[in-house]
Amino acid sequence: MSEINDDKAQHVIPFILPLLAEHQARHSSSTNPPPFVIGLNGVQGAGKSVLVDILKSTLAAEPHNLSTVVFSLDDLYLTHADQVALAQANPDNALLQHRGQPSTHDVPLALSVFASLKANKPTKIPQYNKSLFSGQGDRVSESEWEGVNHEGAMPVKVVLFEGWSVGFRPLSQEALEAKHATATSALKASTAETPYVGRLGHNSLQNVQTINDALRNYDNLTSQFDAFIHIDAQDPQYVYKWRQEQEVGLRASRGSGMTDDQVRHFVDGYYPAYELYTETLREGVFKGIAAGDDSSKGRQLRLVVGQDRKVRDVIVI
């Protein structure tokens, strides 16, 4: 895999700093101001991790000197035992047979972490080890979680929360049924010359309904954000190529990694959610939160990237 040379931070940092300054001014009279929370969504392999590292180091350095904590939706997966139980309770739903989709995360745990961080209390950030149980993964012992806001430490001023589905909003029943019907029709009409490349049409309405219903609980996570960054692919199909490149790198560096066929099967399990929820991300995750309130305008940055992961368009929502 070729090294990802970031060209996103140059757009993100100038976007974040004025919003951060507004947040600090709004809480200037408070003796216990909450941290500024940034949500970050990006298609797997689009360069999220590289961007997050740059943002954290930039905010922590001069002249900002802001204690910054980063954690991921991936750190909040269900324990292995709970994931197995979920899969067994839904044996006919392929979307729930492995971690990834909405309903495979511990939302109450996530909300408790955010509440603790916003109250500036000593907080432990959950950690998840994806290599445990032959790659099925499990949450690590709480004794191994990262601790922040402990006595003598600088209080956290910025929280960066990232993940492939961060910010996804549930669809109305009508919208869900319409998207599913369009996908199944496309699958039926598929030919060798005009193949159906999506995955939504391969899943029953009932199975995607389960995902959509679970996603309603995630709205409480999205409401934590003061700003939102969306790394959007010109074509979501790029995720297959990017994920394959990641595994090539893992095989070269670690001697193990998924084959191309295994990668395709793996991404297939995630792809229906891209088909369902990318459009709502593009419209804006803060849309409709406060009708008649303009305070949500300008709080989301959408970076559209090409197959080479380079920024093609910059849109403030």
MIVOFI-87148 format. One record per residue: residue in one letter; x, y, z of N, C-alpha, C in turn. Coordinates in steps of 0.001 Angstrom, whole numbers, plus 524288, in hexadecimal, padded with zeros to 5 digits. Layout:
aXYZXYZXYZ
...
END
This chain:
m8034E7FB4D800008000080000800008036A804D980000
s8022D808A87FCAC8052480D737FC8A803C0810D28013F
e80794813D780311806C68173380795802B181B528064F
i7FF4781C5F80A297FB46820588096D7FD9A825A080AEC
n7FE318291A8071E8001C82E5A808127FB67831EA808BD
d7FAB2833C880D827F5FA836BA80EC37F5C983C0880C01
d7F15683D35809A17F06784279807947EB4984499809C4
k7E96A8423880E0A7E45F843A08104E7E4E684775814D5
a7E91F846D8817E97E9C084A2281C8D7E9E784FE981B24
q7EBFF851308169C7EC62856B3815047E6FE8592A8144F
h7E307855F48137E7DDAD857E1813267DAEA8578481870
v7DC1E8537481B6D7D94F852728204D7DAEC85638824A4
i7DFF385721825397E1C785A63829927DF9585FF782948
p7DFC9862A2824B67DD64867D9824727D784867D082551
f7D5048636F824407CF67862EF825317CE508625C82B08
i7D17D85F4D82DBE7D0A785E16833427D1D6862C1836D0
l7D60E86581835DA7D7EF8696F839987D3EF86DBB83AD4
p7D12C87005836F77CD3D873FC838597C8BD871BD83B98
l7C70D86CF783A687C2E286A7883D637C4AE8695E842F4
l7C990867CD843827CBD2866D6848A37CC1486BF184BC7
a7CDA68702A8493A7CDE48754084BDA7C8788770184DA1
e7C4808761A84A5B7BF218776A84BCB7BD6E874468508F
h7BEC486F4F850987BD6886BDD854F77BFE986DDB859FF
q7C4E886F45859AF7C7A68712885E4F7C5568764686040
a7C3F0879C185C9C7C19B87EBE85E1B7BC4587DF5860A7
r7B95087A3785E987B41287927860A67B44B8772A86644
h7B8968748B867987B9138724A86CD47BD2D875198701E
s7BE7B879F086E8B7C2BB87CC2871287C19287DF4876DF
s7BC9E87E668783D7BB3E87FA887DA57BACB87ACF88117
s7BB308764887EB27BA9F8716A8819C7BFC686FD188420
t7BF7386DF4888F27C42686C0688B977C5608666C88A00
n7C1A6864078875C7C24F85E90885D47C05085DCB88043
p7C2B68606F87C5F7C0AA86032877017C14185AC1874A8
p7BD6585904871A07BDBE853D586F257C198853F786A9F
p7C3CB84F8B869367C74884F5A864AE7C44B8502585F9C
f7C7228519D85B9C7C50C8523A856507C53784CDD853BD
v7C0BF84B0C851BC7C052845B784FB47BFD2845CF849C8
i7C35B843068472B7C365842A5841777C21183D0E83FE2
g7BE0983C6A83CCE7BCD58375C83A7C7BF608370283523
l7C16683277833D67C40C831DB82EC97C27882CB482C4C
n7C04882D1D827A47BE9C8287F824AE7C1EA8280481FBC
g7C3548234E81E677C61982261819847C59381CBE817CD
v7C4D981BF3812C47C4C0816B0810877C9CA813E381214
q7C95B80EE6813517CDEB80BD8814E67D24C80C50810DD
g7D6ED80DBC812C47DB7180E1680F577DC3E8135E80CC9
a7D8D88174180E1F7D91181C5880B837DD3C81FF280DC4
g7DFB781E68812137E3C1821AE814737E2178243181985
k7DE0E821FD81C097DC1D8240D821047E0578242A82533
s7E2F081FBE825DE7E6B281F3F82A2C7EB34823158299A
v7ED1F823C0824D77F1688276E823E47EFA282CF682536
l7EAEC82E6E823847E8D88339F824A37E83F8347382A80
v7E6248309B82D377E55283110832DC7EA84831E4835AC
d7EE8582F06834247F3A882FA7836927F5B483538835E0
i7F5078375F831337F6DB83CB2830257F3BB840AA83353
l7EE9783FF78338E7EB578438E836917ECD38437683C51
k7ED9083ED783E737EEF083E6B843FE7F421841148451C
s7F81784003841F67FD3E8424C842E27FD2F848348421B
t7FA1D84A0B83E577F9C884FAE83D517F72685282841D6
l7F2D28507B843B67EFE885303847ED7F2E0852D984D17
a7F60184EBB84DCB7F8F184E2B852AB7FDD88518D852C8
a7FF9B8534784E36804838563784DD08039585C1484E35
e807DD85F0984E838078C864BE84E4E805098667C84925
p801E986A8A84911800A486DF084D787FBAD86C538505F
h7F973867D584EFF7F45886655851117F4BB863D78567D
n7F863860248570B7F94E85D9085C1C7F44C85B4C85E74
l7F14A858A685B2B7EC508567985CD97ECC68509785DB1
s7EBD484EF2862727EBD184954863957E778846C28606E
t7E8EA8430F85D1F7E541840B7859647E52083AD185A08
v7E06D8389E85A627DFE1832F485AB17DD1883108855C7
v7DF0782CA8853BC7DCC282A4184F147DAAA824E185083
f7D5E5823CD84F077D41581E6284F497D04D81D5A84AD7
s7CF278186E84A297CC66816B0845807C76E813C4846EC
l7C3BA813F2843647BF19810A8843F57C0B880AEC84444
d7C51680999841BB7C70B80436841EC7C88F8028C8477B
d7C9DD8065484AD77CB3B8050F8503A7C671803A185371
l7C1D880463851317BCF6803BB854157B9C77FF108523C
y7BC4F7FB8984F5F7B98B7F6C284DD77B7D67F3B6852AA
l7B3BF7F0AC851F17B2087ED218560F7B66C7E96A85788
t7B6397E76885C4B7B9EB7E35585DBA7B91C7DEA485A1E
h7BD097DB4C859D77BC8F7D6B3856727B7CE7D373857EB
a7B6FA7D2B785CF07B28C7CF8385EB17AD617D1EC85CF9
d7ACEA7D71185D797A8077D9A285BEF7A74D7D99785603
q7ABA57DA04853167AB467D9CE84D627A9897D46384B95
v7ABA07D05784E0D7AA057CAFA84CCC7A4367CA4884DF0
a7A27F7CC4C8525E79CF97CBD3853CD799807CEAF84FE3
l79B3C7D35284E1A7983C7D64884A3D797D47D33D84524
a79C1F7D0EE8436B79C267CDEB83E93798867C93083F06
q798BD7C6A28437A7957F7C1F68443E78FB57C3568448F
a78E837C805846867890F7C9B4846F3786E07CB6C841AF
n78A707CC5783DE3788CD7CE09838A478B767CAAB83479
p78A837C5828349478D777C1F28312D78CA57C2D882B5E
d788417C53F829E7787207C6198245B788C87CB7E82266
n78B377CE85825D978CE57D3C682459792D47D3D6823C7
a794A97D39F81EE479A497D38381DDD79D047D86C81FD0
l79A257DCB58203A79C737E1AC821DF79DFC7E1AC827A3
l79BE67DDFA82A9A79CF77DDD3830387A0527D92D831D5
q7A29B7D68682E107A5D07D1F282F527AB647D36A830C5
h7ACB87D85A830457B1E37DA2D831D67B16C7DFE583365
r7B56D7E1EB835F17B5537E75D837B57B53A7EB0B83300
g7B3427EFC6833D97B3757F3B282FBC7AE957F70C82F76
q7AA297F48C82E867A55E7F77D82D8B7A31B7F9D08329A
p79FE97FDE98321879CFB7FFCD8369C79A1D7FB4F83944
s79A5A7FB4D83E59798647F745841F579CC87F3D2843F2
t7A1917F43D841A57A5FD7F1288439A7A9847F47084726
h7A79F7F911848C07AA967FC6F84C477A7BA7FD028517F
d7AAAF7FE4B855817A8897FF2585AAF7A762804F985B43
v7A2BD806928599B7A15680C21859A07A10C80E5185F29
p79EBF80B8E862F779EC780DAB868547A44980EAD86A63
l7A7F780B38869257AD6080C1586ABE7AF7A8110386826
a7AE6D811B28631A7B0418164E860477AE2181B4C862C3
l7A91781B55863FC7A6B181FF4866437A8E78212686BA6
s7AA3881D1186E9B7AC8081DEE873C87B1EC8205287355
v7B4E581ECC86F4C7BA168210786E6E7B999826C986CFC
f7B6058280F869717B53B82D7E867E47B371830D186C86
a7AFDC82EBC86FAA7ADEB831B08742C7B252832D487801
s7B5AC82F0A878D27BA1082FC387C6A7BDEE833C587A4B
l7BF228336D8752D7C2BF83728872C07C08583CAF872EB
k7BB7883D3A871DE7B91A84276871C67B8C8844D787739
a7B8DB8418787B3D7B8D784374880A37BE5E8440B882C0
n7C2438430C87F647C7CA8437C880DF7C94083FDE8855E
k7C6AA83B73885A37C7D5837A6889B27CC29833EF887E0
p7CEF88318D88B897D2B082D7488A007CFC58294D886D3
t7D1D88280A8824A7CF0B824B387E937D2B6820A887C47
k7D0B981BF487BBD7D3A7817DF879047D14781713873A5
i7D4A58171686FAA7D2EC8167386A467D32E810AE868D2
p7CECC80E43867617CECF808A4866177D2A780754861BB
q7D4948028F861ED7D82E8009D85DEE7D6327FB5485C03
y7D6E27FA6D856FE7D5007F594854947D9787F31A8517E
n7DA157EE0D8520F7DE3D7EB3484F437DBB07E7D384B0B
k7DC567E967846267D9CE7E6AF841D17DC497E1638409E
s7E0E57E05B842B67E3957DB77841737E1EC7D6EE844EA
l7DF4C7D804849447DDBD7D3E084CDA7D9977D05C84A61
f7D9387CB8D84C5E7D5747C7B984A707D5E27C71884485
s7DAB67C65C842C37DBD97C55583D3B7D9B57C999839A4
g7DA0B7CE6A83B767D8587D2C6838477D2C97D4908393D
q7CFDF7D1AC83C717CA987D37183DBF7CAC57D81C8416F
g7CEE77D865844987CFCE7DCDD847EF7CD0E7DC9F84D2E
d7CEF17DFEA850D07CC7C7E054855F37CE6B7E55685891
r7CB517E74385C237CCE47EBC285F387D11B7EA0D86319
v7D5127ED4C863C67D9367EBE38676A7D7917ED4B86CED
s7DA707EB49870B77D9417EC44876307D95C7F21687760
e7D5D97F3D887ABB7D5827F96687C087DAA47FB7587E42
s7DDB17F819880A17E2B97F9BB882D57E6837FB8C87E93
e7E5717FA1C879B17E8CA7FB99875487E6B78005687250
w7E24C80279873E97E011806F88713A7E34F80BD787261
e7E36980F6986EAA7E6458145686F627E352817D687331
g7E62481A00876EB7E3C581D8987AAF7E506823378796D
v7E10F8269A879B87E1D382C3E878D87DF2482F3887D3C
n7E0758342987DB17DE3783797881B27DF6E835D08873C
h7E38E832BC887E07E4EE8310E88D2A7E7BF8357A89003
e7E835834ED8950C7EA8E839128983E7F01483A598965F
g7F11183F558959A7F63584109893EC7F6C98417288E09
a7F2FB83F6F88B297F33D83F968856C7F0518445A88363
m7F1E78462887EBE7EF0384A6487C3D7E9988486E87AB8
p7E58184B5787BEB7E03D8499887A6B7DFA68497487481
v7DCBC845AE872A77DBD98451686D0F7D8B4849B986B0A
k7DABA84C39866ED7D81C850B6864997D59484F7185F55
v7D79184B6685CC47D571849D9857AD7D4CD843F285793
v7D04984221855C87CF3783C8E855137CE8283B9684F3D
l7D17B837F284D1E7D0F683647847A87CEA8830C8847A6
f7C9FD830498457D7C74A82B3D8456F7C67B8299E83FC4
e7C9138256683E277C8FC823F58389D7C6DD81E7C837C8
g7C53281D7D832F37C34A818518318F7C0B08184C82C3C
w7C054813A8829F37BE3A81330824A57B86C8149982467
s7B596813F4828C47AFF881514828B87AE818197682C7D
v7B25C81C3B82E8C7B141820958320B7ADF6824AD82F2B
g7A9BC82651831A17A65482A3A82F3F7A1E88281782BF4
f7A1C6822FD82B0879D67820BF828167984E821EF82AFC
r79464823998281478F3C824B682A3678B52820B38282C
p787C281ECB82B74783DE81B028299A7803A81D76825A0
l77E5581A3B8221277AAF81BFF81E157751581B5681FF6
s7719981E6681DBE76C0C81D7A81EAD76A948183E81C45
q766358161F81DF07647D8112181BD0763B881181815EB
e76175815DD81429760718168B80E947658D816C280B79
a7695B819A680D7F76E5B81A1F80AC677143814F180AAB
l771098121280EFF7739F80CFA80F3C7713C8094180B3B
e76C1E808FB80B157697E805788077276A9180708801CE
a76AC580C16800B976BC380DEE7FB617714680C827F9A5
k7751C80D587FD0077A8580C067FBA577B1D806287FADC
h778A48031C7FE2E7790D7FD6D7FDAF776697FB927F8A8
a771DD7FDBF7F77576F117FC3C7F2B37723F7FD8C7EDD7
t774BF8020B7EDCD7780C8039B7E96577C967FFD67E8B9
a77EE57FE467ED1B7835E7FAB27ECE9781C67F54A7EB05
t77D687F34D7ECEE77BBE7EE0F7EB4B77A207EE0F7E587
s777D47F2567E3B9776757F2C27DE2F77B5A7F2D17DACF
a77F607F5A87DC9E784507F5E37D9BA786E27F08A7D983
l7867A7EDA17DDBB788B97E8627DDDB785E77E4D07D9FB
k780C97E5137D9CB77DBE7E1D47D63777ED77E3317D08B
a77FDB7E8227CF8B780D57E9E87CA317868D7E95A7C898
s789C57E76D7CC2678F647E71C7CB30790A87E3587C6BD
t794697E4EB7C3767964A7E18E7BF3C79C447E1AA7BF4E
a79EA37DE5B7BC317A4577DE3D7BBDB7A6757E3797B9F5
e7A3837E5FF7B68D7A5337EB077B46C7A4327EF787B842
t79FFE7EF2A7BB3A79EA87F3337BF1279DAA7F0967C45C
p7A1D07EEE37C6FC7A12C7EC087CBEC79F8F7EF9B7D067
y79CEF7ED577D42379BA57F01C7D8F87A0577EF947DC97
v7A2AE7F3EE7DE1E7A7837F3B67E1307A6977F4857E700
g7A1D27F5CD7E88E7A0BD7F6AF7EE1879FDF7F1A67F116
r79EA37F23C7F61C79D8A7EDB07F970798367EE1F7FC11
l795EB7F2B47FC1E790EE7F36E7FEC278CC87EFC57FC9A
g78CA87EF247F775788B77EBD97F5007892E7E6167F657
h78DAC7E4767F86478E787DF017F9E878C807DDE27FF6D
n78AC07E1FB8022D788E27E15E8078A7830D7E277807C9
s780537DF8580B1577AB27E03A80B8B779797E56B80E30
l774CE7E75D80D3A7730B7EC2D80FBE773097EB7C815A9
q7716B7E6F2817737713E7E5FB81D19776AD7E68081F8A
n77AAB7E48381CD177FF07E4A581EFB782177EA3A81F37
v7811F7ED4D81B22783057F2B381B5377FA27F60181EF0
q77AC17F46381FA27775C7F70C823657799F7F696828E9
t77BBD7F21282A1F77E227F13E82F437829F7F50383023
i785CC7F5CC82C1978A307F97282C71788307FF0682D1D
n7845A8007A82A087823D805CA82A3977FC7806F182F85
d77CF48031A831B277A87803DE836D477EBB804A283B02
a782E88019783AA9787238020983E7F789CA8075983E2A
l78A09809768397278CCD80E5B8389378A32812F483B5E
r785308127283CB178287816B283F747852E817D8844AA
n7876B813D38471D78A1E814A584C1478F2E817B684B64
y79155817A9846AB7964D81A49845AA795998202C84508
d790C2821F98445B78FCE82794843F0791D982A74848C0
n79196827D984D4A7937382A4B852167995C82B10851FB
l79C1E827DA84F007A1BB8289F84E537A2C882D4884ABD
t79FFD82D6F846667A0C4831A1842A079F8D836EF84505
s79BE583718848A679A7683C1184B1679EBF83E2784EAB
q7A2D183B1484FA67A72C83CDD852E27AAD18408884FEE
f7AA868409684AB57AE8784330847927ADBC8491984749
d7B21A84BE1847B37B22B85180846C47B3AF852B284122
a7B64684F0283E997B7D684F928391D7B83384A23836C8
f7B7EE849EC8319B7B7F5844CD82F057BB1684514829FA
i7BE648411C829307C1868409D8246E7BFD583BB18218E
h7BEBF83C3481C897BD1D837BC8195A7C0E78371C814CF
i7C400832E0814DF7C7528318D810677C40782E1F80CD2
d7C26683058808897BEA882DCB805017C16C82C0980007
a7C061827527FE4F7C2B38254F7F97B7BF46826B07F4D3
q7C1B9828457F0887BEC0829407EBC27BB94824727EA47
d7BDC581FD67EB307BB1381AE77EA367BC08817637EEEB
p7B7E8816057F1E77B89E812AA7F67F7BB2A80D657F53B
q7BAFB80BBC7F0447BD6E806CF7EEBE7C35D806E97EF94
y7C59980B997F0217CB3680BF37F12B7CCBC808F07F614
v7C8F58083B7F9AA7CA31805B67FEA57CC758003D7FDD5
y7CAB97FD8E7F9BD7CCC17F8467F8BE7D2957F8837F76C
k7D40A7FC167F4067D9847FCA27F27D7DCD37FE707F713
w7DAF0802537F9EB7DDED804657FE577DEB8800408028B
r7DAAA7FD35803927DB227F928807A17DEE67F4E7805E1
q7DED07F392800DC7E2837EFB77FED17E8167F1AF7FF57
e7E8EB7F6AF7FE4F7EE287F8F37FEE27F0027F8AD80487
q7EC797F99A808327EDE07F93380DB57EFB27F3B380F10
e7ECEA7EFCB80D117EE4B7EA6380E4F7F3687E8C380BB5
v7F4817EADE8071C7F9917E9DD8049F7FDEF7EBD480833
g7FD217F07780A6E800EF7F2A280E09801877EF54812E9
l7FD2E7ED4D814F77FD647E9FC8199C800377E4E48187D
r7FF377E2A8813DE801DF7DDBE81289807B97DE9C81206
a809377E3328100380EC07E46380F5B8116D7E5758148A
s80EB27E8318181B8111D7E9CC81D06810917E5BB82159
r80C317E2D38215C80B2C7DF238259D80B5D7D973823E8
g80B637D8AE81ED980B667D35581CF58060C7D0DA81CCD
s802067D3E181E1C7FCAC7D1D281DF07F8F17D62D81C83
g7F4947D4BE81A377F09E7D8848189D7ECAF7D5D281526
m7E8417D8518145B7E4217D5F7811377E5A27D5C980B77
t7E3CA7D1B1808CF7E4647D16E803237E08F7D538800A3
d7E1257D61F7FB8F7DD907D9AE7F8DC7D7EF7D7C97F939
d7D71F7D29C7F8CA7D1D17D07C7F9397CFA17D14E7FEB0
q7D2F77D097802A17D13F7D167808067CFF07D71D80905
v7D2FE7DA9E806A87D1EB7E035807317CC9F7E18A804D7
r7CB9A7DF6F8002C7C6987E0957FDA07C2097DEB1800F7
h7C2847DA088031B7BE607D7F28067C7BDC17DB6380B55
f7C22B7DD1F80D827C2227E0678122B7BF667E59981117
v7C0E37E82B80CD27BE987ED4180B8A7B8DC7ECB880A05
d7B7767E84D807A67B1FA7E75B806467AE6D7E80080B01
g7B06A7E68380FA47AD437E6DB8145F7AC467EC7381626
y7AFA57F003814887AF147F581815F17AC337F8A3811B9
y7ACCF7F6FB80CDC7AB5E7FA46808757A5A27FBFE80854
p7A1E37F8BC809FB79C767FA95809DF79BA47FFA280CEE
a79E8E8005C8112179DF2805238143979FE1809E381137
y7A4058094380E177A5C080D9B80ACD7A16580F1E806FD
e79ED980B27804D079AAA80C31801147960980EF2803AB
l794FE80D908088F7907C80FB980B467916E8153480D6D
y7961A8162B80F9C796BE81AC6812EB79A8781EF2810EC
t79D4581DEF80CA07A0E3821E080AA479E07826DB80916
e799728264D806DB7967E82AE0805147952D82E818099D
t793B382C4A80E197925982F9B812967973483252814C4
l79BB582FBC814777A08D832538160C7A18E837128129F
r7A0C78366780D927A1BF83AB4809E479DFE83F3D80ABD
e7994F83E1680C83795838423F80D98796FA845308128B
g799A7842838162679B59844FA81B00799398423C81FC4
v79CAD840CD8236579AFF83DDE82804798018414D82BDA
f7989F8467E82B71795E684A0182F08790AB84BD482CD6
k78F6A84A1B8281F78AA584BD88257F785CE84A5F828B6
g7828D84E53829A377D9884D5082C4977DF384CCD83226
i782A184D658345D7832384CCB83A067803D8512D83CD6
a780E1855E783AE277E5185A5B83D5F77BBF85DA78391F
a776E285C8D838117741885F61833FF773FB8653783537
g77574868518315A7758686DF18321177A5786FFF834D8
d77DDB86C798364C782AE86E03838F97873986D8C8351D
d789D8871EC8342178E24871F883060793558704E832C6
s7935786EF9837D77984286DD883A7F79AF1868F783867
s797FC86593835B479A53860CC833A879CF9861A782E61
k79BF08661982BEA79E2C8671B826BF7A412867FA8272E
g7A6DD865D1823707AC8386692823557AF8B8631F8270A
r7ACFF85F48829427AFA385BE082D0E7B176856B582AA8
q7B03D855CC825BB7B1E4850F8823247B5398522C81E5F
l7B97684F3C81DD87BCF584FB0819577BCF384A848166F
r7BBD284AD5811577BBCE8462980E0E7C05A8467780A3D
l7C3D4842AE80A7E7C8448424A806F97C74B83DC78033E
v7C6AF83EE97FE457C5B783ADC7FA5D7CAF6839337F81A
v7CC21834167F86C7D1358322B7F6AB7D09682E717F20D
g7D49182E677EEBC7D4AA82AE17EA437D707825A17EBBF
q7D7C2822537E7E07D9CD81D107E8E57DF4781D367EB39
d7E227821707EA207E76B822037EC4D7E75A8245D7F1C9
r7E2A5825077F3F17E1BF8273D7F92B7E2D582D147F97A
k7E3E782F877F5287E4FC8351D7F5197DFE18383C7F4DD
v7DFE583CB17F7877DB3B83FEB7F7D57D9E5842477F289
r7D50E841827F0F27D321843A37EBFF7CF728484E7ECE1
d7CCBE8484F7F15E7C90884C847F25B7C8A284D567F838
v7C7B5852327F9C47C743853B47FF457C21F856A17FFEA
i7BEB085487803467B96B856BA803DC7B84C8578C809A9
v7B6C485C5480B037B51C85D7F8105B7AF2B85D5A81088
i7AD0985A89814497A761859B5814A87A55385C6A81998
END
